[in-house]
Amino acid sequence: MIYPSNSDLSKNGKFNRYTLVIATSKCARILTDEYVKQREYAEKLIANKETDKSLISMIKREYRDEKAVKTAINRIHEGEFAIVAAGEDAPLEETAAQEAEEVNP
């Protein structure tokens, strides 16, 4: 069985499967882009000999070790990413701003 289930993610029928798939793919793209940014930053530091850490240790574990789709589904379920229906105002995402600050100190 897959956890969380479609009914858990759909907020009791508010969103259909198509909406969940699109939202998950967009979230996974955001996570993949963040991984690429962190990796490029780490590679730049290593190339300039500004650090002696390994590449793996400089990238957040959730981006490095987990699949982007799995992480996206978990974040949607936990409420870190919100699914916004057409015509609704998007909520402010403080977590995205915080993560961006953590990547580029």
C-alpha positions, 0 to 999 in steps of 0.5 A: 500500500502507498502511504499517504493514500489518495484520499488522505492527500485529496482532503476528503475529495477536494482534489481529484487524482489528476490534480494530485499528480500535477501538484506532485510533479510540480513539487518534485520539480521544485525539489529537483531544482533545489538539489541541482542548486545545492550540488552546483554550489558544493561543486563550486566550493570544492573546485575553488578549494574553499572547503575540505568537506565531501560533496555528499556532506554538503547536500541536504539528505532529503534531496540527496537520498530520497526520490523527489516524488516521494519527498513531494508527496510527503511534503504535500501531506504534511502541509509544507506544499499547498495545492491551490485550486484555480481562482484561489489566492496562494498562501505565503510559503515561508519554508521555501524562503527559509530553504533558499537562505540555508543553501546560500549562506 
